[in-house]
Amino acid sequence: MRHFKAVGKGKVKKEILKKAFMKLLPIKCSYLFVSMAYGIMMEDAGVTW
């Protein structure tokens, strides 16, 4: 099931990666802030690493 027959493979791959990155960016940012909040809470609870 190929939709991009007329376009070069390199351009298609770059376009797909760009779209995937743009969709994943908000998810990555939310994981960053959740993990920071978890780290701060655990440090306040006295857990050290």
DRENZA-174511 format. One record per residue (C-alpha): residue number from 1; residue in three letters; x, y, z. Coordinates in Angstrom, 3 decimals. Layout:
+-----+---------+----------+----------+----------+
: num : residuo :     east :    north :       up :
+-----+---------+----------+----------+----------+
: NUM :     ALA :        X :        Y :        Z :
...
+-----+---------+----------+----------+----------+
This chain:
+-----+---------+----------+----------+----------+
: num : residuo :     east :    north :       up :
+-----+---------+----------+----------+----------+
:   1 :     MET :    0.000 :    0.000 :    0.000 :
:   2 :     ARG :    2.175 :    2.826 :   -1.279 :
:   3 :     HIS :    0.755 :    6.298 :   -1.554 :
:   4 :     PHE :    3.887 :    8.154 :   -2.657 :
:   5 :     LYS :    4.995 :    6.421 :   -5.849 :
:   6 :     ALA :    5.951 :    9.564 :   -7.764 :
:   7 :     VAL :    7.981 :   11.129 :   -4.961 :
:   8 :     GLY :   11.558 :   10.129 :   -4.067 :
:   9 :     LYS :   12.007 :    7.806 :   -1.119 :
:  10 :     GLY :   14.226 :   10.236 :    0.803 :
:  11 :     LYS :   11.660 :   13.003 :    0.642 :
:  12 :     VAL :    8.860 :   10.701 :    1.761 :
:  13 :     LYS :   10.861 :    9.416 :    4.718 :
:  14 :     LYS :   11.756 :   12.955 :    5.789 :
:  15 :     GLU :    8.121 :   14.048 :    5.513 :
:  16 :     ILE :    6.902 :   11.084 :    7.562 :
:  17 :     LEU :    9.508 :   11.682 :   10.270 :
:  18 :     LYS :    8.582 :   15.367 :   10.444 :
:  19 :     LYS :    4.871 :   14.567 :   10.852 :
:  20 :     ALA :    5.619 :   11.909 :   13.481 :
:  21 :     PHE :    7.872 :   14.292 :   15.425 :
:  22 :     MET :    5.231 :   17.024 :   15.412 :
:  23 :     LYS :    2.616 :   14.598 :   16.768 :
:  24 :     LEU :    4.963 :   13.249 :   19.469 :
:  25 :     LEU :    6.297 :   16.609 :   20.673 :
:  26 :     PRO :    3.409 :   17.408 :   23.067 :
:  27 :     ILE :    3.600 :   13.900 :   24.517 :
:  28 :     LYS :    7.340 :   14.217 :   25.094 :
:  29 :     CYS :    6.891 :   17.585 :   26.797 :
:  30 :     SER :    4.198 :   16.229 :   29.112 :
:  31 :     TYR :    6.454 :   13.323 :   30.144 :
:  32 :     LEU :    9.216 :   15.821 :   30.913 :
:  33 :     PHE :    7.053 :   17.878 :   33.256 :
:  34 :     VAL :    5.474 :   14.826 :   34.915 :
:  35 :     SER :    8.893 :   13.315 :   35.590 :
:  36 :     MET :   10.179 :   16.616 :   36.998 :
:  37 :     ALA :    7.186 :   16.868 :   39.336 :
:  38 :     TYR :    7.677 :   13.256 :   40.432 :
:  39 :     GLY :   11.350 :   13.904 :   41.139 :
:  40 :     ILE :   10.567 :   16.979 :   43.222 :
:  41 :     MET :    7.912 :   15.101 :   45.209 :
:  42 :     MET :   10.227 :   12.171 :   45.884 :
:  43 :     GLU :   13.014 :   14.493 :   46.972 :
:  44 :     ASP :   10.632 :   16.237 :   49.384 :
:  45 :     ALA :    9.659 :   12.807 :   50.717 :
:  46 :     GLY :   13.295 :   12.127 :   51.569 :
:  47 :     VAL :   14.226 :    9.688 :   48.814 :
:  48 :     THR :   17.778 :   10.252 :   47.603 :
:  49 :     TRP :   19.608 :    8.848 :   44.628 :
+-----+---------+----------+----------+----------+
